[in-house]
Amino acid sequence: MKGIIKMKSDFLMQPPHPETEWSACTGYSESALPIERILDISLRDASICKGPDHRYYLTGTTDGLNIQVWTSSDLTSWSGPANIWSLEQDGTWQKASSGSNGICAPEIHYVKGTFWITYGLSEGGTGLLQSLSASVQGPFRDMGKITVDGQDASLFEDDDGAVYWVYGNGNIARMTEDLTGLVELPRMVEVQPWKVAGREDHPSFSQHLQVGSYGAFLYKRDGYYYMFCADALARMGSDAVDTFVAVSESIYGPYSRRYLALPHGGQISLFTDIDNQLYASFSGCGSYSLVEHYPSVVQMSVVRSGLIRPSEDILLEKGGVGTLKPIADFPIRDPHISIGPDGTYYLTGTSDKPHHNFWDRNNQLHVWSSADLKEWKHVAKVWDLSENGTWENNIYENPCLWAPEMIYLYDTFWITYSLQGGGTGMIKSISGLAEGPYIDMGRMTNTDIDSSLFQDEDGQVYFVWQDGKIARMKSNMTGFAEDPRKLLCTDGQRVGYEGAFIVKYKGKYILGAAEWNGDKRVDGTYDLMYAVADELYGPYTPRRLAVPHGGHGTMFIDHDGRLMSTFFGNDRTAPFRTRPGIIELHVEEDEAGLCIEPYCE
């Protein structure tokens, strides 16, 4: 990747799979608390700086007519606001254009011994105000129009004392020594697109090589320049505006690939407290934010060269998933829960055994059990390709066993599973017990992955796999009784690209599958999608989001008749990664059919 060869960070040079904990954007902490608003006043584009008196000063977009500042000594209790500038009373060139020219995205900075306010106009253009008293109370001198474009602006002072104007989607230009204007044309920093087989980021597939679409803010630490911008990525299929960052060893670049630094953060500013702890100020952007429309601060950490993220002690996302905790502490992917004949719950999924790696000869199949979905005990290692495998070992030299699913049918347990590289198989307990022993029922499909079994109310059993493929099984379970077909939504779209399963609830067939929304396996979300039908073979409704970050989880019905979903966390913004979780689902009819979403108290 040209331009970042000198950078020392593996995270920047070669992004790991997003479930890797050291690359996570949101970390897990048992004691994490929900983030809170710092003002009970709706405020966009919140900006905070620390003054020379070790007090903190906050501003942001309010009514578009005034620039207001709040003051705090502890980032918790705030006084104000003080009206420090009025468009009607103090405006000059800002009034020249026709139409509405409201002030937006003001930022407060302490540079060269005084306070400065950068700002934008809602119809375009940026300006600067200087305090003539070295006090945040002003009076402020209007420094005039700095750029004719842009709706937001920021100042950055480098180590050598040079000051730069930063705005928009990552534009930057050095300023005159007295900050009355620019000494060069602004240039937009470009990021390195990331694209490898099966993985790509937004700059790669859109060809827009920008950090984000607005709200540029530049920060420097340990010799690295961090360029932050806000961008809407459609993670979780939502209206969130996230904060992205790219990193460089030179102020003009080249900059690294961009990555998501603050979920739902939008336009941010960074500052340090009196203990030199790094914080970001922001206003929550999007319906998943716990502080939507309100200003807040979050502690940030530089966890390795070039990688910055929020503190793991803070929860940023609302809803049942945002506060979800693991039900056990063993590593697992693609978890599946079913109920045995005595009411016992059984859990299985992709294991990391025996090499503690989900992608390297993880050839063992394990089962756990629980009476209450809370306390889980290990039942047995019920299958091991190195000991029990037959046809699998003839296809792959070092086969990996993925995504097993367990079901009780015909007085015994059956487990379907997949192989890395493609192909699905099935085993049967010959004792009628979950712990087996099991016999190999052979190969079910030559290609594809993520197989599941579904028994309808008439007793017929169906094999479901990959992205909604389905075939009725023979009565002796030795193969398909019909040619496979693919279940599609009425708009022609598949429900998801992998992890397909079917569950019947309230008389409806629910087809679920996993899909990446936003960046594919980079900064997007691995979500559980669903579609609903009155008949098994459809037609199915257009797909909808069931569980954010749910990915290849599966739904099941508990002892109380509630629809539940398994969860394991696979993307950079999931509440945790590669641990089993369970979430209750709320189900009700709406104009589009069954609406399924995480239950939230």
Phi, psi and omega in degrees: 000106185302135173101340180236021181300326183284343183293141187272346189276122174298326181301321181281323187277325181215093184303130177282172173302138189296344179280352179296124189299323183289348177258002186296148172273318178250122179266160181259136173218130180301330184261011183299143180243150179296141177293150182234154175289148179263346174223142178270041182229129178297127187207124179265157171056044184302133181228131180231140169227159176261130180271175181292343179269011181063024171257160184249141184235131186239135170218178180170180181285126178242260184263359181081354182250336185227151170253122184242151181227134174251155185231143179212151174256352186220007181067009180243307179262127184238139175250155181121190015268156169258127176279111185256348179200138182237130178297319182291316185272325188251348185292147177233268181297336181298336182271355190292325183283153178282159179082190182282131178230052182298149177285134178223156174050049174292143176235145180251135182222148171246108185223138175052044171081011177205174180267144177229144174241117171266153182199170175231168173253144185298335179260007175112143182112147180231152181217177186218139175240142179238131175284126181274352183251000186066010177249150178293344178282347180083204009290158182255138176264134177282116181274000176089187181282129179264316175224153179275345180245174178090153179236006180208156182204159183210158174250146173223125176255122182276175183297333181272006178091350177292140181247140184236144174267124184235130183199171173063227184265030177111025177282144182213141176206141178287145183258165173294162182298328180267007176061033178269352181177192182256147178257003180205162177289139177297147174230145179270127176290139179251142180264161175276121177290149180245119179211117171226175184304120177082358183219131176204152178255172185301316177301333180287311184273345178261340184068011173268097189276054182245156177294317179195191185261341179195175172076033184301138177214131184250135181224146180234137179205131176052039176084356179257139172265128179249115177259114180260144173211158176265144179202145175268120185251349183064031168300143180059015183062029189254182180264019183293146168245118186258168178254124179248160180215146170233156192232143180212160173264358176229142186299326180268358179103187009288148180261153181291181166301153176274157173212158182285124184253328181217107178298136177062022185273332183060224178281128183232168166226151180246146178205165176247149178273188185292343177262012180067021174279136184277136177227157169242135172258142183197169170241131185303132184241110175111157188291345177273351182283136177290343181236038183307128179075359184241151180285149179204170174230147177224137177290134180246154180227139169264102190272343173195170184305116176088350183251115180239140182202167179290157176299141179286354180276001184239133173265131186250346191242134179277170178099172183297329181283324184302329181252012184293142177239151178296151177268349179202168187249020176262147181287139180199153171231159174053050185291146179224134179238134175224171183244133178276179184293337179263009179090359178289139174274138177238134181241134170217174181170182180292122181263157175263009183277146005262359190256013179057039182208125183289349188241003186232096175052035174281087192251016182253148179241118184245153179229139175239159180224158179204148175267342189223009182068010181245306180262124184241140176232148180286126180275304183183160162275109189264348181203144179214117184299329180290338181253323188248345186294150178235273182296331182299320184284347176273347181261314184240137180294320179229077187291146173249136182259122186239152164048052175291147175226140189243141178212149177258115181220145173051045174067021176202177180261141176235142178229124172263156180204170181233165175241137172302129185101347175113151181109140180231151180220180183210143176234158184228134175285126180268000178256348186081002181253153182296329183279355177087205012287161183247152172243154183277122177269002175094186185275130181266317176225150181279334181229183176071172182220181171062073182261152185212155175244139178228127176253122180279173184294338178274004178093347180293142181247139183234143175262124182237137184203168176052254187246026180116015175286146185210147174206139176288139181273154170295156183296335178266006174063026181266358180166192183274142176265000181204165176291140178297152173225168182242128179276125180237158174283163183297339177271008178085359182271148173283157182287330178187176186262347178201170175074028184293143175206166176228137171225146179253128185214130181053040177076005182246146173271123179252117177259120181242157175193165181267148176211145171272127174248136188083210179303139181275111178058026177236283179238008179280190178242141178264097192251155175265117180256163179209159172219158189231144178216158175273337178239150184304316183270011174097187011284147179260144180295162171305144186292152178222166179275127177262307185227109174302137182065006186285331175045229180276064163263174175224152181268150175209165181251127184274183183299333182266009178079015179271143175278126182236165175222143171279165187204144175222348177076116186222347183249173188293340183247012175293156181294335173201172184228141174051042170227150181286139176220160178225136178228134176284141181251139175265128185233127175208157179282140169222188184297341182259003181119223176277127174260119183242125179207160180301136176286136180226123181292000000 
